[in-house]
């Protein structure tokens, strides 16, 4: 859904709510109010007798609502009007008074007396009853006899005499004279036909004008932003284009609704609706701004090589948007008339039940906070987790962590479980160990072996991607079929692909060195030697046995340990490193 469609959809919703507002106005016109007790509402519906103040006003309103202004004039005190003009001025005054009441004083029947004598404690004479206040003017009802001598209530003479001036101030003015009678008389849901037409036209005009003004403002902003070095203003212009057009449409609709002379409940409903739309538009814009700020921060961290903080920035952005949406929801609930304070207090009562039901969610939330705070792994790190599974961390969210495995599958792990696993972070390595064992043939002579060891050590020292310490090559074992040399070195990289390249180069150089030394790699084999057994050297055996016998007779047999004097004499007496080596001193 593009931005234009979003704005149009929002205002179609506004139109639907306007229709609901008209329905609300119809309810209030019938005497219904959300805060009115059911008994009072039932009483007001049942009261239509002009012998009581509430019944007289209801009869007048019902007649005007049905367009029966001649009948409605019967509830006006026309004593001050010339008798020959009453048939003309009576209906006119009734229609004008209804328009004034719609715009300034919405009648609540439950506040009017339902007793024939009226309210005797209102501080007015017994034959007068207060209808309400229009601006600074107090509209009254007057008790008088009808044509049959029955005492009934009517709009007071003083109020009727003031209808022309009240209509001049609060009526339709010249618009009422120019509009055809059907547009003024036909009404639906307490909105007259011309007001319905005006709302539809105003809605369309507000959308079109907002789109044009938004496009113009965007182009002007683009031309200004193009002269700056930073790209922040360009990103903000692109992201805030939709919210700005929404705000313009709200402002145009609010200003255009003033001349429509809407009734009090419709005006109040539209005003409340405009506040709701304004909150939504501002929230939309601020959320877009947070997205821009988060993306800018991530780009800067990538440029500076501080990728470890990216997950923190992402989580912070999500928390900020969640807080903004929660605040917007509170404002919206407050504007639609809900007691937010009581609602928040009620959450405390149900908080325990919610916490018990959301244990896993809360555990995952704190697990995500732990992962972000301790950072055993970061987004982009290659790690080993769980049952020797390996993969690259793609996202650390509020509820779960997503890891892309070597098979390119996406594993989603709840944060509470992932934070408790033993994690081996390969991405945090500064070096990668190279460990291997060379197996040389047994036919290799000692000097050949010395040559291989020397050249391998030179190669490791000379290689630019091998760390100086530790880098060693040692003759470690006489194997079953080979002479074993162990190579240990650390490659100065944390990237596994880079390590594979360096290791391949080192292995190829090892092959060159072994071949140049005239020996070769051993492989599992068995060699059968055929020859006569020469037996043991009898002379060497006698010499060794004579030496042991002499030690025994002299009490110097070195078992289980050498004596201390012999140890002191022999300590450090061997020639090591051997004479002729570069390390010999």
C-alpha positions as a printed NumPy array, in Angstrom:
array([[  0.   ,   0.   ,   0.   ],
       [  1.561,   3.309,  -1.042],
       [  1.399,   6.506,   0.953],
       [ -1.407,   8.05 ,  -1.098],
       [ -3.554,   5.003,  -0.503],
       [ -2.809,   5.145,   3.212],
       [ -3.945,   8.767,   3.462],
       [ -7.08 ,   8.071,   1.435],
       [ -7.901,   5.082,   3.611],
       [ -7.454,   7.157,   6.748],
       [ -9.871,   9.795,   5.529],
       [-12.409,   7.24 ,   4.392],
       [-12.266,   6.118,   7.992],
       [-12.782,   9.746,   9.027],
       [-15.905,   9.919,   6.856],
       [-17.211,   6.74 ,   8.45 ],
       [-16.642,   8.212,  11.874],
       [-18.442,  11.381,  10.786],
       [-21.424,   9.204,   9.941],
       [-21.143,   7.705,  13.399],
       [-20.985,  11.258,  14.752],
       [-24.264,  12.018,  13.041],
       [-25.707,   8.922,  14.653],
       [-24.385,  10.133,  17.975],
       [-26.065,  13.466,  17.337],
       [-29.326,  11.663,  16.67 ],
       [-29.015,   9.879,  19.973],
       [-28.385,  13.096,  21.843],
       [-31.261,  14.76 ,  20.006],
       [-33.486,  12.021,  21.357],
       [-32.379,  12.812,  24.871],
       [-29.902,   9.931,  25.173],
       [-26.627,  10.552,  26.939],
       [-23.936,   8.114,  27.994],
       [-24.034,   9.486,  31.534],
       [-27.852,   9.61 ,  31.829],
       [-29.482,   6.928,  33.999],
       [-31.759,   4.521,  32.169],
       [-34.751,   5.608,  34.234],
       [-34.241,   9.243,  33.263],
       [-33.862,   8.311,  29.582],
       [-37.068,   6.273,  29.72 ],
       [-38.816,   9.2  ,  31.372],
       [-37.615,  11.654,  28.739],
       [-38.807,   9.397,  25.907],
       [-42.201,   9.053,  27.523],
       [-42.588,  12.805,  28.133],
       [-44.226,  14.576,  25.168],
       [-47.031,  16.448,  26.94 ],
       [-46.709,  20.246,  26.528],
       [-48.226,  20.599,  29.966],
       [-44.734,  19.95 ,  31.38 ],
       [-41.547,  21.84 ,  30.315],
       [-39.738,  18.734,  29.06 ],
       [-42.758,  17.64 ,  26.989],
       [-43.223,  21.069,  25.404],
       [-39.571,  21.265,  24.324],
       [-39.644,  17.7  ,  23.014],
       [-42.779,  18.376,  20.991],
       [-41.164,  21.497,  19.497],
       [-37.94 ,  19.651,  18.605],
       [-39.774,  16.655,  17.125],
       [-41.942,  18.879,  14.947],
       [-38.916,  20.822,  13.677],
       [-36.989,  17.614,  13.03 ],
       [-39.861,  16.394,  10.871],
       [-39.985,  19.67 ,   8.963],
       [-43.418,  20.543,  10.445],
       [-42.599,  24.115,  11.289],
       [-46.259,  25.172,  11.236],
       [-46.897,  22.688,  14.036],
       [-43.705,  23.703,  15.832],
       [-44.898,  27.334,  15.857],
       [-47.666,  26.279,  18.245],
       [-45.021,  25.871,  20.943],
       [-43.832,  29.475,  20.547],
       [-45.41 ,  32.365,  22.465],
       [-46.373,  34.655,  19.587],
       [-48.353,  37.173,  21.614],
       [-46.028,  39.989,  20.58 ],
       [-46.388,  39.09 ,  16.888],
       [-49.128,  40.713,  14.843],
       [-51.95 ,  38.193,  14.413],
       [-52.073,  38.56 ,  10.632],
       [-48.352,  37.726,  10.353],
       [-48.272,  34.783,  12.75 ],
       [-48.867,  32.185,  10.033],
       [-45.766,  33.469,   8.2  ],
       [-43.451,  34.463,  11.045],
       [-44.329,  31.526,  13.324],
       [-42.855,  28.761,  11.091],
       [-39.915,  31.017,  10.192],
       [-39.11 ,  31.664,  13.853],
       [-39.45 ,  27.93 ,  14.616],
       [-36.964,  26.979,  11.881],
       [-34.538,  29.734,  12.873],
       [-34.698,  28.807,  16.557],
       [-34.038,  25.143,  15.73 ],
       [-30.935,  26.132,  13.75 ],
       [-29.712,  28.349,  16.61 ],
       [-30.307,  25.599,  19.169],
       [-28.463,  23.052,  16.997],
       [-25.417,  25.286,  16.81 ],
       [-25.314,  26.652,  20.364],
       [-27.505,  24.753,  22.805],
       [-28.077,  21.046,  22.57 ],
       [-31.154,  20.217,  24.622],
       [-30.84 ,  17.604,  27.366],
       [-34.359,  16.672,  28.329],
       [-33.355,  15.043,  31.585],
       [-32.344,  18.487,  32.868],
       [-35.832,  19.9  ,  32.256],
       [-38.644,  19.496,  34.717],
       [-41.31 ,  16.876,  34.067],
       [-43.802,  18.424,  36.488],
       [-46.628,  20.701,  35.344],
       [-45.588,  23.466,  37.739],
       [-41.957,  23.285,  36.598],
       [-38.944,  23.734,  38.826],
       [-40.016,  25.967,  41.674],
       [-36.471,  26.275,  43.049],
       [-34.739,  27.761,  39.97 ],
       [-35.01 ,  31.34 ,  41.235],
       [-37.424,  32.341,  38.442],
       [-41.081,  33.312,  38.654],
       [-43.451,  30.37 ,  38.881],
       [-44.63 ,  30.804,  35.268],
       [-41.075,  30.772,  33.825],
       [-38.642,  27.912,  33.296],
       [-35.012,  28.062,  32.173],
       [-34.386,  26.422,  28.776],
       [-30.672,  27.189,  28.564],
       [-28.08 ,  29.806,  27.714],
       [-27.303,  30.887,  24.148],
       [-24.086,  32.826,  24.366],
       [-24.975,  35.46 ,  26.998],
       [-28.705,  35.216,  26.344],
       [-30.875,  33.147,  28.646],
       [-33.645,  31.298,  26.782],
       [-36.826,  30.739,  28.81 ],
       [-40.082,  28.794,  28.747],
       [-43.346,  30.406,  29.749],
       [-46.476,  28.792,  31.171],
       [-49.735,  30.057,  29.628],
       [-53.185,  28.814,  28.661],
       [-53.759,  27.346,  25.196],
       [-56.857,  27.851,  23.036],
       [-58.796,  25.382,  25.205],
       [-57.772,  27.096,  28.438],
       [-55.333,  24.339,  29.423],
       [-52.073,  25.444,  31.016],
       [-49.141,  24.537,  28.712],
       [-45.506,  25.519,  28.379],
       [-44.186,  27.446,  25.359],
       [-41.044,  29.281,  24.343],
       [-41.282,  32.561,  26.257],
       [-42.304,  35.795,  24.515],
       [-38.972,  37.476,  25.272],
       [-37.094,  34.555,  23.753],
       [-39.298,  34.547,  20.644],
       [-38.743,  38.299,  20.194],
       [-34.969,  37.681,  20.31 ],
       [-35.003,  34.918,  17.645],
       [-34.165,  37.269,  14.701],
       [-31.139,  38.724,  16.498],
       [-30.011,  35.284,  17.713],
       [-30.323,  33.892,  14.185],
       [-28.384,  36.831,  12.769],
       [-25.545,  36.011,  15.168],
       [-25.64 ,  32.197,  15.25 ],
       [-27.64 ,  31.222,  12.171],
       [-26.74 ,  30.498,   8.581],
       [-26.649,  34.123,   7.481],
       [-26.591,  34.702,   3.73 ],
       [-26.068,  30.966,   3.185],
       [-29.532,  30.278,   4.569],
       [-31.066,  32.671,   2.047],
       [-29.169,  31.277,  -0.934],
       [-29.693,  27.556,  -0.338],
       [-32.85 ,  25.906,  -1.688],
       [-35.409,  24.862,   0.894],
       [-34.922,  21.073,   0.379],
       [-31.238,  21.37 ,   1.269],
       [-32.206,  23.074,   4.521],
       [-35.238,  20.999,   5.453],
       [-34.133,  17.441,   4.557],
       [-31.987,  15.979,   7.338],
       [-30.512,  12.615,   8.243],
       [-28.869,  11.735,  11.541],
       [-29.258,  15.356,  12.656],
       [-27.269,  16.647,   9.688],
       [-29.059,  18.597,   7.004],
       [-28.688,  17.616,   3.371],
       [-26.504,  20.586,   2.492],
       [-24.207,  19.733,   5.426],
       [-23.826,  16.154,   4.182],
       [-22.964,  17.455,   0.727],
       [-20.553,  19.958,   2.269],
       [-18.773,  17.281,   4.316],
       [-18.31 ,  15.026,   1.296],
       [-17.015,  17.882,  -0.851],
       [-14.817,  19.131,   1.975],
       [-13.315,  15.672,   2.439],
       [-12.465,  15.388,  -1.256],
       [-11.109,  18.939,  -1.412],
       [ -8.975,  18.392,   1.71 ],
       [ -7.459,  15.228,   0.222],
       [ -6.679,  16.83 ,  -3.125],
       [ -5.32 ,  20.062,  -1.636],
       [ -3.234,  18.153,   0.92 ],
       [ -1.757,  16.009,  -1.83 ],
       [ -0.898,  19.065,  -3.965],
       [  0.487,  21.068,  -1.057],
       [  2.453,  18.057,   0.167],
       [  3.935,  17.543,  -3.298],
       [  4.871,  21.217,  -3.523],
       [  6.409,  21.212,  -0.054],
       [  8.327,  18.026,  -0.863],
       [  9.813,  19.522,  -4.029],
       [ 10.781,  22.72 ,  -2.253],
       [ 12.338,  20.718,   0.56 ],
       [ 14.207,  18.57 ,  -1.976],
       [ 15.719,  21.625,  -3.634],
       [ 16.851,  22.967,  -0.27 ],
       [ 18.144,  19.597,   0.964],
       [ 20.107,  19.128,  -2.258],
       [ 22.316,  22.061,  -1.3  ],
       [ 23.431,  20.506,   1.979],
       [ 26.225,  17.966,   2.437],
       [ 24.345,  15.663,   4.794],
       [ 21.803,  13.122,   3.596],
       [ 19.795,  13.241,   6.832],
       [ 17.423,  15.912,   5.52 ],
       [ 16.81 ,  13.9  ,   2.332],
       [ 15.921,  10.802,   4.34 ],
       [ 13.611,  12.774,   6.631],
       [ 11.851,  14.348,   3.633],
       [ 11.194,  10.953,   2.093],
       [ 10.03 ,   9.325,   5.312],
       [  7.891,  12.222,   6.585],
       [  6.138,  12.925,   3.277],
       [  3.099,  10.826,   4.187],
       [  2.619,  12.146,   7.753],
       [  2.956,  15.76 ,   6.548],
       [  0.23 ,  15.268,   3.934],
       [ -1.955,  13.654,   6.587],
       [ -1.46 ,  16.682,   8.87 ],
       [ -2.276,  19.071,   6.021],
       [ -5.467,  17.186,   5.248],
       [ -6.512,  17.303,   8.905],
       [ -5.863,  21.055,   9.096],
       [ -7.756,  21.764,   5.851],
       [-10.695,  19.626,   6.941],
       [-10.836,  21.333,  10.355],
       [-10.778,  24.829,   8.838],
       [-13.283,  23.934,   6.135],
       [-15.817,  22.493,   8.589],
       [-16.336,  25.845,  10.344],
       [-18.73 ,  27.357,   7.708],
       [-20.862,  24.177,   7.68 ],
       [-22.768,  25.313,  10.796],
       [-22.683,  21.855,  12.316],
       [-24.749,  20.943,  15.328],
       [-23.153,  20.904,  18.768],
       [-22.737,  17.095,  19.101],
       [-21.505,  16.756,  15.521],
       [-19.034,  19.583,  16.029],
       [-17.818,  18.038,  19.288],
       [-17.507,  14.65 ,  17.661],
       [-15.578,  16.039,  14.694],
       [-13.331,  17.998,  17.028],
       [-12.582,  14.84 ,  18.987],
       [-12.037,  12.941,  15.754],
       [ -9.606,  15.596,  14.52 ],
       [ -7.624,  15.28 ,  17.748],
       [ -7.482,  11.506,  17.305],
       [ -6.306,  11.914,  13.698],
       [ -3.755,  14.502,  14.809],
       [ -2.345,  12.111,  17.418],
       [ -2.131,   9.345,  14.804],
       [ -0.379,  11.645,  12.323],
       [  2.146,  12.868,  14.894],
       [  2.801,   9.327,  16.103],
       [  3.261,   8.174,  12.508],
       [  5.769,  10.96 ,  11.881],
       [  7.72 ,  10.386,  15.099],
       [  7.939,   6.622,  14.432],
       [  9.262,   7.387,  10.939],
       [ 11.794,   9.755,  12.517],
       [ 12.943,   7.032,  14.919],
       [ 13.436,   4.688,  11.94 ],
       [ 15.619,   7.29 ,  10.227],
       [ 17.661,   7.875,  13.388],
       [ 18.174,   4.139,  13.917],
       [ 19.267,   3.569,  10.32 ],
       [ 21.655,   6.543,  10.43 ],
       [ 23.202,   5.231,  13.634],
       [ 23.604,   1.746,  12.16 ],
       [ 25.288,   3.158,   9.036],
       [ 27.696,   5.159,  11.18 ],
       [ 28.542,   2.133,  13.324],
       [ 29.222,   0.074,  10.181],
       [ 31.555,   2.779,   8.879],
       [ 33.407,   2.94 ,  12.194],
       [ 33.595,  -0.853,  12.477],
       [ 31.629,  -0.958,  15.741],
       [ 29.154,  -3.599,  14.656],
       [ 28.814,  -4.863,  18.217],
       [ 26.483,  -1.969,  19.054],
       [ 24.077,  -2.551,  16.161],
       [ 21.89 ,  -4.972,  18.111],
       [ 21.691,  -2.451,  20.966],
       [ 20.563,   0.282,  18.568],
       [ 17.923,  -1.973,  16.993],
       [ 16.512,  -2.993,  20.365],
       [ 16.523,   0.627,  21.562],
       [ 14.597,   1.678,  18.447],
       [ 11.971,  -1.006,  19.02 ],
       [ 11.546,  -0.013,  22.67 ],
       [ 11.196,   3.679,  21.742],
       [  8.512,   2.89 ,  19.168],
       [  6.676,   0.685,  21.646],
       [  6.689,   3.532,  24.194],
       [  5.456,   6.015,  21.574],
       [  2.614,   3.721,  20.543],
       [  1.654,   3.164,  24.189],
       [  1.566,   6.924,  24.846],
       [ -0.477,   7.485,  21.69 ],
       [ -2.929,   4.795,  22.777],
       [ -3.331,   6.455,  26.184],
       [ -4.008,   9.834,  24.555],
       [ -6.523,   8.276,  22.166],
       [ -8.357,   6.485,  24.971],
       [ -8.441,   9.71 ,  26.967],
       [ -9.906,  11.589,  24.002],
       [-12.667,   9.062,  23.401],
       [-13.814,   9.543,  26.977],
       [-12.324,   6.539,  28.756],
       [-10.95 ,   6.981,  32.265],
       [ -7.308,   6.158,  31.61 ],
       [ -6.374,   6.636,  35.261],
       [ -8.879,   4.011,  36.31 ],
       [ -7.741,   1.778,  33.463],
       [ -4.099,   1.976,  34.555],
       [ -5.134,   1.318,  38.155],
       [ -7.109,  -1.682,  36.943],
       [ -4.017,  -3.   ,  35.227],
       [ -2.366,  -3.168,  38.652],
       [ -5.126,  -5.472,  39.854],
       [ -4.821,  -7.71 ,  36.833],
       [ -1.068,  -7.386,  36.632],
       [ -0.453, -10.557,  38.606],
       [ -2.666, -12.626,  36.319],
       [ -1.049, -11.095,  33.249],
       [  2.43 , -11.747,  34.632],
       [  1.578, -15.382,  35.332],
       [  0.158, -15.815,  31.842],
       [  3.106, -14.046,  30.228],
       [  5.969, -15.712,  32.09 ],
       [  7.574, -16.955,  28.889],
       [  7.204, -13.579,  27.198],
       [  8.764, -11.751,  30.139],
       [ 11.561, -14.337,  30.357],
       [ 12.287, -13.882,  26.656],
       [ 12.285, -10.102,  27.088],
       [ 14.834, -10.239,  29.897],
       [ 16.81 , -12.83 ,  27.95 ],
       [ 17.011, -10.388,  25.029],
       [ 18.139,  -7.608,  27.39 ],
       [ 20.796,  -9.958,  28.77 ],
       [ 22.059, -10.817,  25.28 ],
       [ 22.245,  -7.14 ,  24.341],
       [ 23.914,  -6.136,  27.606],
       [ 26.475,  -8.974,  27.932],
       [ 26.941,  -9.423,  24.18 ],
       [ 28.182, -13.031,  24.166],
       [ 27.283, -12.9  ,  20.478],
       [ 26.433, -10.004,  18.207],
       [ 24.569,  -9.645,  14.95 ],
       [ 26.838, -10.996,  12.204],
       [ 28.89 , -13.261,  14.505],
       [ 29.503, -16.896,  13.564],
       [ 28.976, -19.06 ,  16.631],
       [ 28.425, -22.578,  17.946],
       [ 25.389, -23.148,  20.144],
       [ 23.204, -25.917,  21.49 ],
       [ 23.95 , -29.422,  20.193],
       [ 27.111, -28.406,  18.296],
       [ 25.031, -26.363,  15.873],
       [ 26.774, -23.524,  14.1  ],
       [ 25.507, -20.481,  12.279],
       [ 25.564, -16.718,  11.869],
       [ 23.453, -14.51 ,  14.142],
       [ 21.095, -12.478,  11.94 ],
       [ 18.862, -10.766,  14.494],
       [ 18.508, -10.409,  18.255],
       [ 14.892,  -9.408,  18.815],
       [ 12.774,  -8.68 ,  21.857],
       [ 11.378, -12.233,  21.958],
       [ 13.772, -14.436,  19.992],
       [ 17.142, -14.691,  18.264],
       [ 17.455, -15.814,  14.646],
       [ 20.52 , -17.775,  13.478],
       [ 21.319, -18.704,   9.861],
       [ 22.919, -22.17 ,   9.845],
       [ 25.496, -23.56 ,   7.418],
       [ 22.629, -25.328,   5.623],
       [ 21.102, -21.839,   5.072],
       [ 18.126, -22.676,   7.285],
       [ 16.882, -20.064,   9.762],
       [ 16.725, -21.232,  13.367],
       [ 14.578, -19.168,  15.751],
       [ 15.462, -19.617,  19.423],
       [ 13.625, -17.966,  22.349],
       [ 15.926, -15.499,  24.088],
       [ 15.401, -17.138,  27.469],
       [ 16.836, -20.417,  26.1  ],
       [ 19.524, -18.887,  23.889],
       [ 20.944, -16.776,  26.734],
       [ 21.367, -19.924,  28.887],
       [ 23.212, -21.918,  26.215],
       [ 26.979, -22.333,  26.16 ],
       [ 27.878, -20.076,  23.24 ],
       [ 31.193, -20.313,  21.42 ],
       [ 31.675, -17.11 ,  19.469],
       [ 33.935, -17.614,  16.485],
       [ 33.34 , -14.065,  15.35 ],
       [ 35.091, -12.674,  18.444],
       [ 38.404, -14.375,  17.6  ],
       [ 41.381, -12.133,  16.91 ],
       [ 43.385, -15.079,  15.49 ],
       [ 42.663, -18.562,  14.178],
       [ 44.814, -21.505,  15.252],
       [ 46.485, -23.708,  12.663],
       [ 47.303, -27.134,  14.101],
       [ 48.511, -30.053,  12.004],
       [ 50.864, -33.076,  12.184],
       [ 53.296, -33.985,   9.39 ],
       [ 54.151, -37.647,   8.986],
       [ 57.525, -38.236,   7.312],
       [ 58.919, -41.535,   6.108],
       [ 61.152, -43.57 ,   8.448],
       [ 63.809, -43.572,   5.762],
       [ 64.362, -39.859,   6.538],
       [ 67.852, -39.36 ,   7.952],
       [ 68.414, -37.187,  11.055],
       [ 70.066, -34.449,   9.006],
       [ 67.238, -34.505,   6.49 ],
       [ 64.831, -34.141,   9.424],
       [ 66.91 , -31.254,  10.776],
       [ 66.715, -29.599,   7.346],
       [ 62.922, -29.975,   7.187],
       [ 62.497, -28.561,  10.698],
       [ 64.744, -25.612,   9.962],
       [ 63.047, -24.679,   6.69 ],
       [ 59.568, -25.01 ,   8.18 ],
       [ 60.51 , -22.697,  11.064],
       [ 61.954, -20.168,   8.624],
       [ 58.798, -20.298,   6.551],
       [ 56.509, -19.616,   9.556],
       [ 58.656, -16.713,  10.709],
       [ 58.741, -15.219,   7.231],
       [ 55.01 , -15.561,   6.503],
       [ 53.251, -12.167,   6.961],
       [ 49.925, -13.678,   8.107],
       [ 51.417, -15.912,  10.835],
       [ 51.694, -14.482,  14.345],
       [ 55.24 , -14.468,  15.691],
       [ 54.36 , -16.106,  18.978],
       [ 53.492, -18.902,  19.225],
       [ 54.686, -20.347,  15.914],
       [ 56.509, -23.638,  16.35 ],
       [ 57.479, -26.835,  14.562],
       [ 58.656, -29.766,  16.703],
       [ 59.602, -33.402,  16.197],
       [ 57.105, -34.92 ,  18.623],
       [ 56.796, -38.672,  18.074],
       [ 58.001, -41.892,  16.528],
       [ 54.775, -43.09 ,  15.062],
       [ 53.763, -46.598,  14.027],
       [ 54.784, -45.878,  10.463],
       [ 56.137, -42.305,  10.472],
       [ 58.231, -39.626,  12.078],
       [ 55.71 , -37.099,  13.418],
       [ 56.233, -33.326,  13.287],
       [ 53.686, -31.033,  14.965],
       [ 53.054, -27.561,  13.532],
       [ 51.268, -24.953,  15.681],
       [ 50.699, -21.417,  14.413],
       [ 48.116, -18.607,  14.698],
       [ 46.828, -16.85 ,  11.599],
       [ 46.17 , -13.144,  12.12 ],
       [ 42.544, -12.992,  10.969],
       [ 39.055, -13.549,  12.406],
       [ 37.474, -14.344,   9.061],
       [ 37.192, -18.08 ,   8.431],
       [ 37.337, -17.709,   4.651],
       [ 40.536, -15.687,   4.983],
       [ 41.99 , -18.34 ,   7.281],
       [ 41.322, -21.071,   4.73 ],
       [ 43.234, -19.099,   2.11 ],
       [ 46.272, -18.613,   4.357],
       [ 46.245, -22.24 ,   5.525],
       [ 46.159, -23.455,   1.935],
       [ 49.209, -21.311,   1.11 ],
       [ 51.119, -22.648,   4.133],
       [ 50.325, -26.285,   3.266],
       [ 51.564, -25.81 ,  -0.294],
       [ 54.816, -24.323,   1.012],
       [ 55.212, -27.284,   3.388],
       [ 54.967, -29.666,   0.437],
       [ 57.68 , -27.731,  -1.396],
       [ 59.971, -27.87 ,   1.661],
       [ 59.487, -31.612,   2.182],
       [ 60.156, -32.348,  -1.485],
       [ 63.245, -30.09 ,  -1.48 ],
       [ 64.66 , -32.012,   1.518],
       [ 64.671, -35.29 ,  -0.388],
       [ 62.184, -37.041,   1.849],
       [ 58.471, -37.67 ,   1.593],
       [ 55.249, -38.075,   3.498],
       [ 54.562, -41.397,   5.13 ],
       [ 51.431, -43.363,   4.698],
       [ 50.147, -46.398,   6.616],
       [ 52.283, -49.381,   5.497],
       [ 54.062, -52.489,   6.665],
       [ 57.596, -53.376,   5.575],
       [ 58.87 , -56.994,   5.767],
       [ 62.668, -57.253,   6.326],
       [ 64.269, -60.633,   5.53 ],
       [ 67.666, -61.335,   7.047],
       [ 69.584, -63.285,   9.636],
       [ 69.368, -62.256,  13.289],
       [ 72.781, -61.041,  14.346],
       [ 71.904, -61.466,  18.018],
       [ 72.98 , -59.192,  20.825],
       [ 76.374, -57.541,  21.157],
       [ 78.023, -59.832,  23.756],
       [ 80.803, -57.366,  24.586],
       [ 78.437, -54.432,  25.093],
       [ 76.228, -56.632,  27.252],
       [ 79.16 , -57.648,  29.476],
       [ 80.267, -54.021,  29.854],
       [ 76.779, -52.886,  30.859],
       [ 76.369, -55.737,  33.37 ],
       [ 79.817, -55.055,  34.845],
       [ 78.942, -51.404,  35.382],
       [ 75.707, -52.231,  37.178],
       [ 77.537, -54.844,  39.339],
       [ 80.171, -52.237,  40.292],
       [ 77.412, -49.763,  41.282],
       [ 75.8  , -52.458,  43.389],
       [ 79.025, -53.407,  45.194],
       [ 79.88 , -49.787,  45.839],
       [ 76.343, -49.078,  47.107],
       [ 75.784, -46.534,  44.286],
       [ 72.984, -48.25 ,  42.381],
       [ 70.848, -45.248,  41.13 ],
       [ 67.459, -46.719,  41.893],
       [ 64.851, -45.597,  42.449],
       [ 66.575, -42.151,  42.   ],
       [ 69.989, -40.69 ,  41.349],
       [ 71.843, -39.496,  44.42 ],
       [ 72.071, -35.748,  45.018],
       [ 75.815, -35.509,  44.356],
       [ 75.432, -37.152,  40.95 ],
       [ 72.515, -34.852,  40.106],
       [ 74.648, -31.801,  40.967],
       [ 77.519, -33.052,  38.816],
       [ 75.315, -33.857,  35.811],
       [ 73.054, -30.781,  35.959],
       [ 73.348, -28.874,  32.623],
       [ 76.362, -30.886,  31.43 ],
       [ 74.842, -31.937,  28.085],
       [ 75.582, -29.926,  24.981],
       [ 72.176, -28.351,  24.236],
       [ 71.451, -26.832,  21.893],
       [ 73.931, -29.191,  20.245],
       [ 77.287, -27.903,  19.116],
       [ 77.039, -26.499,  15.586],
       [ 73.505, -25.16 ,  15.921],
       [ 72.779, -21.414,  15.645],
       [ 71.481, -21.412,  19.239],
       [ 74.647, -22.974,  20.728],
       [ 76.493, -20.824,  23.266]])
